[in-house]
Amino acid sequence: MPDPGPAPRRLLALGAVALLAVVLGALLLVRADAGLDTRRATVAGVPFTEVRSAGGDDGPRPGVVIAHGFAGSARLMRPLADTVARHGGVAVLLDFAGHGANPSRLPGAGRDDARARAVLRHDLDVAVAWLRSRPGVDPDRIVLVGHSMGAGAVTRYAVDHPELARTVAISLPDAGDVPAQWSGGLTLVVGGLEFRDFRRAADEAARGGPPGSRQRVVAPGTEHISVLFAPRTHAAVVAAIPGRPGGPSPAPPARLAGAGLLLLGLGLGFVPLAAVLLRRPPGQVAGPPAPAQPGLGSARAASGTGWPGRWLVVTAAAAGLGAGLAAPLPTARLPLAVGGHVAVFLLLTGGLLMAARRWFRAATPGATVRSGRAAGVAAALVGYAVLAVALPLHLGFTSATPVGSRWWLLPLVLLCCLVFLLGAELVADGRGGRYAAVGGIGVVVLAAAAVTGLAPGFVLLVVPLFAALVAWQAAWAGVLRRRGAPWWLPALVGAVLLAWPIATTLPLA
C-alpha cells in the first residue's frame, strides 16, 4: 500500500475524532434517559411530554407543570423535568402556542397583551387538568414552574388558583404579575448575570405576601438562558415539590453535554466528507488555484478607481441601509416572531451587496467538481448540513422540526439567508477572513438595530445564536473553498445552517 501522505492521515484522524464525539454524545443522551419513562400526547391542540421515574408504585406522586419562555420549547426545559422525575415527581412539559411542536400561533409576536395572556392561560389550564388526570398523580400536590414568559404565565395562573401547592418563577419579567397581598407560596429564581430589569422584578416580587411565603434564589454566574441549567435553579425546583423523597444530586448539564458532543462531531465530520465529495478525478494533477478575479476591494489597477478597504465600507453601508429599510417594513406580517425581521434584514442586506456588483466581479476559483456532479455533491452536503444542525438541536436543546406554517416559512427564510450569503461571497472575493468579517458586520448591525429600536427588542435574544451560526457557516465555507467548490456552494450550505434554526425554533405569531 502506498503511503497515504500527511493530508489524508490528518483527514482520517479528524474523521476518527468526529466519530468518537458522535458516539460519546449519543451515549450521553441515552444515559440521560436511563430510568425515566417518557410519554407524549396532544390534548386540545397542546403538545405535552410527561416524564416520571420508571418502575415502582409508592403511592400518588406530586405533579409539576413546567412552562418555557418566549422562543423556548418543552425540549429546552427537559433537564428540569428529568430532575423532578428523579426526585419522585411527575413532570409535564408543554409547548405553548407558536412554540415547539405546537402549530398554533401566539398572538402579539412577543408582546405581553391580553390576547397572548388568554392563549397562555388556556394552554396552562389544559396542562394542569391533564396532569391531575394522570394515573399516580396526587391532584392536591400540583406545582407550577415557569421561565421568563412562562414565569409570568404561571404566577398569574397561580394567583387565581389558590389550590396549587407552590409556584417557581424563573426570570420573572414583571413583578406586577404577583399581587403584594397574594398569600400563595412563591419561589423566585434569577440569574446573577441577568439584565437589571429581571433582577429588579425578583426583588420587588419577593417583598410581598405573608412572612416566609416567598423565597428569592440567585443562581450566580448565569444569564437568562443558562439559569435554566444551574444546579441552584434545579435545587430550588426540587425544594418546591411537596412531600418529595430523596434523590440524586441534580445533573442538568448531562443532556446538554451529549447534544454538544453530537454537534461537535457532526461539525468536524463535514471536513472529511467534503474532502471525499470534492476530490479531484483520478489522473488530474493538482495545480495552483486559479487566480481570483478582481473583487470589491481589489486595486483595479486598470481603471485606478479602487481603494483598500472598499469592501468594508460597502458592507457596513449595505448592512446599515438594510437595517434602516427593514424598520418601517411590515415584517411582523410574516408569522415568525423575530425571525421574520431577521430574514428581511438579511434579504435586504444581501440584495444591496449584490446590487454593488457593478464595482466588482465574483471570484470564481477553479472548481474541481465537474458540472455533472455538482448537483449531487450539493444535495449530499445540504442534506448533511440539515442533519448536523437539526439533530443535535432537537435532541438536546430545543424543538427543531418544522410544524404547521414552518413548512412554507423554511424555504422563504432559506432564500433570504442565501441572498445574504451570496452577497457576502461576492464581496469576499474568495477570501475567508473577509467573508467572516461580512457576517460579523451583519451581526453587529442587527444587534445595534435592536438596541436603537430599529428592530424588535427580542432580536437581542437571537443575536448570540445568530453569531454562532454565522461563525459556523463561515468555517464550513472555508473548508469548501480550499477544496475548490463552486463559488455558490458555500453560500447554499451556509444558508441551511442559518435558516433551519431561525425557521424551526422561533415562535409562530
N, C-alpha and C positions, 0 to 999 in steps of 0.2 A: 504494500500500500504506500503510495507517495505521502510525503509529509504534508499535512493539510495547510501548514503555514500559520503564522500568528493570528491573522484576522479570523479565519474560520474557527480557530481554537477559542478566541475571545467570544465569538458568537455562540459556540457550544456552551461555554461556561455561563454566559448570560442566560441562555435558554434553560440551563440546569437550575440557576438561581430563581428564575421566574417560575419554573415548575414547582420547585420546593416551596416558594412563597404561596402559590395557589393551593398546594396540598395542605400546608400548615393552616392557611386561612380556612379552608373547608373543614378541617378537623376541629378548629376552634369554634366554628359556627355550629357544628354538630354537637360539640361538648356543651355549648351554651343552652341547647335544648334538652340536654340529658335530665331525666327525672321530671319533666314537665309534660302535661297534656295540653294541647292547643286545639281549639275548636273555632271555626269561623262560620259566621251566619250573617244574614242581612234581614233586618226587620224594619218594616215601614220605610224602606229605602235607605236605612242607615246601616253601613257595614260594621260588624263587631268582630273582635278577636278575644276569645276567652282563654285565660291562662291559669292553670292550677297545678299543684304538685300531683304527680302520678301516684296512684295506689293509696291505700289507707282510707278508713272511714271512721274518723274520730268525732263524728257529730257535725252539726252545722258550722260552717266557716264564715268569718266576716267577708264582706264583699267590698271591692274598691273599684269605682269607675274612674278611669284615667283619661283626661281630655287634653289634647295637644293645643299648640298655639297657632297663630296665623302663619301660613306657609309650612306648617308641620304636617304630621300624619300619625296614625296609630303606630306605624313601624318605628318612627322616631322615638316614641315613648316606650318601646318594648322592654328596654332594660329595667324600667321601673316596675313593669308587670312581672318580670322574672323575679325581682326582689320580693314583691308582695307574695307571689306564689310560693317561694321558698320559705316564707315566714308564716305559712298557714292560711293565707287569704286566697280568695278567688278574684282575679283581676279581669276587668273588661275594658278593652281599649276600643274607642270609637273613632271613625273618620267623620268629622263634621262635613256639612255640605260644602262642595267645592274642593275638598281635600282628599288626598289619598285615593282610595278605591270608591269614593262617593261621587257619582257622576252629576249629582245635583249642583246647582250654582249657589254661591253665597252672595246675597245682595250687598251692595255698598263698596265692593272692591277694596275691602280692608277698613272702611270707615265704620266706626262704632255707632251705628244708627239703630233706630227702632226695628227696622226690618231685619237687620242682621241679628240683633238680640233675640228676636222672636224665633228665628230659624235655629240658633244655637240652643235656645231653651227647649224647643221641640225635640231636637236630637238628644239632649241630655235626658229629657223625660222618657223617651223611648229606651235609652240605655239603662236608666235606673229601674224602670219597670221590668225590663228583660232580665237584669241581674237578679232582682228579687224573685223572679220565677224560676231561676235555675236550680237544679237539684243540689242539695248540700250547702246552700247559701242561707245564712241567717238573715231574714229580711229586716230585723231590728238592729243590725250592725252593718250599716252601709256608710262608707267613707267616700268622699269626692276628692280627687286630686286633679289640678289643672295647671297649665303653664301658659303665661302671657295672656293671649286672648282667651284661652281655656280657663285661666285662673279667674279672670273677671266673670266668665260664664258660670263657673261652679260656685263662686261666692254669691252671686245674685240668685242662683237657684237655691242654695242652702238657706239664704235669708227667708225664703218663702216656704221652706220645708224643715221645720224645727225637729222633725223626727230623725234626721240624719245624725249619725254619730259624731262626725268631725269632718272638717274641710281643710285641705292643704293647698294653699295658693302659692305657686312658684312664679316669681317675677310678676307680681300683680301690677297691671298698668295704672290703675286708678283707685285711690283709697275711697273715692266716692261710692264704689261698689259695695262697701262694707259700712252699714249704718253704725254710728257710735253706740247706740243703745242696744244693738243686737247682742243676744246672750249666747249664741252658738259657739262651739269650740272651733278655733281657727289657728292654724299654723302657717306663718308667713315665711317663705324661704326666698332669699335674694342672693345673687352672686356678688362677691366683693368688688368685681370689676365692671359691674353693670352701669348703664347710664344713670345719671343722678336722679332722673325722674322715677325710675323703678325703686331706687333705694329710699327716696322720699316717700313714695306710696306705701312701702312696707312699714316705715317708721310711723306714719300717720295712722295707718290701719291698726297697728299694734296697740295704740293708746286707748281704744275704746273697750266696751264690754265689761262684764264682771271681772273682779280680780282673778287672775290665773286662767281665764278662758282663752286668752290669746298669747301666742308664743312667736317670737321672731328669731329666725335662724339665718346666719350668714355663712355661705359657702365660700371660703376665701380663695382668691386666685381664679375665679371663674367669671365668665361673662354670660350673655343672655342665652346662649345655646349650651355651652359646656357646663352650666349649672345643673342641667338635667342628668349629667353623668358623674356628679361629685358624690363621694361617699357620704358627706354630711347631708346632702339632699335625700339620699336613699334612707339614711338613718332616721331622718325626720318623718318620712313617709311610714316607715315601719313603726315608729313610736305612736303614730296616729291610729294604728289598727287596734281596735278594742279586743281584749282577751287574746292577744297574739301569743302563740307558742314561740319557743326559741327557734333559731335558725342560723344558717351560716352568715358570716360577715358579708355585707353586700359587695358584689364584684361587678359594678356597672360597666367597666371597660371591656369585659370579656367578649361580648358580641361585636363591639366596635373594632377590637383588635383583629378578630377574624376577618371582618369585612375589609379592614385596612390592608391586611396582608394579601387578600384576594385582589384588591385594587392595585396594589404594588406589583404583584406577579403578572397580572394581565397587562399592566402598563409596560413593564420590561419586556414581556413576551412579544410586543409589537416589533422590536428591533430585529430579532432573528426571523420573524415572519416576513417582514419587509425585505430582508436580505434574500430569502428564498424566492419570493414572488417577483422581485425586481432583478434577479441575477441575469447576467449577460448570456446570450445564446452561446452554445458551445462553439469554440473556434474564434469568437470575437475577441480581439486583443484590446485590453484596457488602454485607453489613451488619455491624454489630458482632457479635462472638461472643456466643452465648447465655451468660448468667451461669452459672457452675458452682454446683451445688447444695452445700449445706453439707457439709463433709467433716471427716475426723478432724483436728482442729487448727483448724477454723473456730470462731469465737467462740460460735456457737449462742446468739445473744443472746436468743432467745425463751425458752430454758429456763435460761440462765445457768449451765449445767453444764460448759462447755468452758474450756480454758485454753491459752495459747500453748505450742506445743511438744508437745502431747499426742501427735501423730503420731510424734514421735521416741521418746518413752517407750514407746509401744505397739510400735513396730517393733523397738527394742532388746530389749524383753521377749519378743516373739514369736520373734526370732532366737535369743536365749539359751535359751528353752524348747525351741525346735526342735532345737538342738544337744544339749541335755540329754536329750531324748526319743530322739533318733537313736542315742545312745551305747549303750544296752542292747539296742536292737533288732537282730535278726539280719540286718543289711544285707548281710553277706557272702554270704547265701543268693542274692542276685542275682548272676548270673555276669558281673559287670562290676566288676573290682577298682577301688577308689577311687571310680569313677563311681557305683556303687550307693549308697554312703554319701552322696555329694553330692546325688544325686537325692532320696533320702529326706529329707535335711535341707531341701531346697527345698520338697518337698511338705508337710512338717510346718509350716515357717515360713509358707508361703503359706496353708495352711489356717487357721492361727491368726490371721493378718491378716484373712482373710475372715470368720472367726468373730467378729471385733470389729465386724462390720457394724452391730450394734445402736447403736453410738456415732456412726455416720455413714451417709450415703447416697452412692452412687457419683456422681462428677462425670460428667455426660453432656452434653458440648458439642454444639452444633448441628452435626450431620453434614451434609456437602454431598453425600454419596453416597446415592442412593435405595436403598431396601431391595432392589429388584430387581437392582441392580448390585453390591451389597455382596459377594455370594458370588464373583462373577467377579473383582472387584478384589482380594479377599483371596487367591484362588487365584493370581493373577498375582504379587502381592507375596511370597507364601510361596515360590512357585517361584523367584523371583529371589533370595530370601534363601538358598535351598539352593545355587543356583549361586554366589552371592557368597562363601559360606563354604567350600563343599566343593571347588570347582575350584582356587583358589589353594593351599589346604592340601594337596591331593592332588598337585599338580604340583610344588610347591617345598618343602614342609615334611615332611609325613608322610602315611601312608595314611589316606584319609578316605572310603572306600567301605564300605558295610555288607557283612559276610560272616557266614555261619553264624548264631549266636544274635543277632547285632546287628540283624537284620531285625525281631525282635519286641521287642528292648530299645529300639530307637529310638523307637517310639511311646510306650513306657512312660516313658522319660526325658523325652520331649516333653511328656507330660501333667504330670509333676512340675514342669517348668520353667514350664509355662503356669499352673498353680495359683499358683506363687510370683509370677509377673509380674502376674496378675490381682489378687492381694492388694496388690501394690505400686501398681497403678493406683488401687485403691480408697483406699489411704492417701494417695497423691499428690494426689488431688482435682484432677487436671488440671494440676498444677504440675510443670514439667520438672525443676527443681532438687531438689524433694522426691523425685521418682521416682528420680533418680540417687542421692540420698542413701540411699534404702531399699536399693538394690542394693549400695552401698558398705558399708552396715552388715552385710549378709549376707556379703560378702567378708571383712570384719574378724572377724566372729564365727566363720566357718568356719576361718580361719587360727588364731584363738585356741583353738578346739576341738582342732586338730591339735597345737598346742604343749602343751596341758594334758593330752593323752591321751584326750579325749572323742571324737576322730576318728582314723582311721589316720594314722600319720606321713607316709605317701606323699601325703596330701592337700596337704601343703605344696608338692609339685611341681606340683599342679594349680592352686593359688591364683593364680599370675601369669596363666596362661591364662584362668582364670575371671574375674579382674578385668578383663582386656582385653575379653572378650566382654560383660561387664556394661556397660562403658563404651560399646562399640559399639552394643549394642541400645538403650541409653538415648538415644544421639544419633539413631538412626533413629526412636525413639518420639517425640522432639521434632519431627522433620520431619512425621510423620503427624498429630500433634495440631494443628500450625499449619495443616495442610491440611483440618482438620475431619473427620478419620477417626472412625468409630465407636470408642467407648472401648475395646472389646475387641480391635481390630485391632492396636494397638502390642504388646499382650501376645502375640498369636498369632505375629506376625512375629519378635518378640524371642525367643520360646520356640524357634523354629527355629535362630536363631543360637547359643543356649546349648546346645541338646540335640544338635545334629548333631556337633560336635567331641567332646563327652563320650561319646556312644554309639558313635562310629566309631573313636576313637583310643585310648581307654583299654583295658587288657588284658582279655580274656576269661579268667575264672578259675573 
